[in-house]
Amino acid sequence: MSRLLTDEEVERQLADLPLWTREGDAIVATIEAPDFPAAIRIVTDAAEVAEEMNHHPDIDIRWRTTTWLLTTHDAGGLTQLDVEQAHRITEIARRHGATHGG
């Protein structure tokens, strides 16, 4: 099991993830794709990453807007897995022309 990050570690690492904010024991991002097919491609690519990492985000899709929630359930909070996955999701979204959704 991964080690929980301290509050200071989370805040420091979120400085490199401007799309992501902390909400309790999770980090959350809302990402807006150029259109619905692009949003689905982002989710599909992120699903492949999630399988590789064996770490699965909570995802909400509303037209071209996706909302992502990352937490390490078995650790009871945020771990380095969440931060790494946030970086990977951000890069996938960027490649598909997505922007911050608010």
C-alpha positions in Angstrom: 0.0 0.0 0.0 1.2 3.5 -0.8 2.1 6.0 1.9 -0.3 8.9 2.6 1.1 12.2 1.6 1.3 15.0 4.2 -0.7 18.2 3.7 2.5 20.0 2.9 3.5 17.4 0.3 0.0 17.6 -1.3 0.1 21.4 -1.5 3.7 21.5 -2.9 2.8 18.9 -5.6 -0.5 20.7 -6.5 1.6 23.7 -7.4 2.7 21.8 -10.5 -0.9 20.8 -11.3 -2.9 24.0 -11.8 -6.0 22.1 -13.1 -6.3 20.2 -9.8 -7.5 21.3 -6.4 -7.8 19.5 -3.1 -11.2 18.5 -1.8 -10.7 16.7 1.5 -9.0 13.4 0.9 -9.0 13.7 -2.9 -7.8 15.9 -5.7 -10.3 17.1 -8.3 -10.1 18.6 -11.8 -12.8 19.7 -14.2 -11.5 19.5 -17.8 -13.3 20.8 -20.8 -12.7 19.1 -24.2 -13.2 20.7 -27.5 -16.2 18.5 -28.2 -17.9 15.3 -26.9 -15.8 12.9 -29.0 -12.6 14.4 -27.6 -13.9 14.1 -24.1 -14.5 10.4 -24.7 -11.0 10.0 -26.2 -9.6 11.6 -23.0 -11.5 9.2 -20.8 -10.5 6.2 -23.0 -6.8 7.2 -22.9 -7.0 7.8 -19.2 -8.7 4.4 -18.7 -5.6 2.7 -20.3 -3.4 4.6 -17.9 -5.6 3.6 -14.9 -5.4 0.0 -15.9 -1.5 0.2 -16.2 -1.3 1.8 -12.8 -4.1 -0.3 -11.3 -5.4 3.0 -9.9 -8.8 4.1 -11.1 -10.3 7.6 -10.9 -13.9 8.6 -10.4 -15.0 10.2 -13.7 -18.1 12.2 -14.5 -18.8 13.1 -18.1 -21.3 15.9 -19.1 -21.2 16.6 -22.8 -17.6 17.9 -23.3 -16.9 18.5 -19.7 -15.2 15.8 -17.6 -14.7 15.9 -13.8 -12.0 13.7 -12.3 -11.6 12.7 -8.6 -8.5 10.9 -7.4 -7.9 9.4 -4.1 -6.3 6.1 -2.9 -9.2 4.4 -1.2 -7.2 1.6 0.4 -4.8 4.1 1.9 -7.6 6.4 3.1 -6.4 9.5 1.3 -3.9 11.0 -1.1 -0.8 9.2 -2.2 1.9 9.6 -4.8 -0.3 7.4 -7.1 -2.9 10.2 -7.2 -0.3 12.9 -8.0 1.3 10.8 -10.8 -2.1 9.9 -12.3 -3.2 13.6 -12.2 0.0 14.5 -14.2 -0.8 11.8 -16.7 -4.5 12.8 -17.1 -3.4 16.4 -17.5 -1.0 15.5 -20.3 -3.7 13.3 -22.0 -6.2 16.2 -21.9 -3.6 18.6 -23.2 -2.9 16.4 -26.2 -6.6 16.3 -27.0 -6.9 20.1 -26.9 -8.7 20.3 -23.5 -8.8 23.3 -21.2 -9.6 23.9 -17.6 -13.4 23.6 -17.2 -13.8 25.9 -14.2 
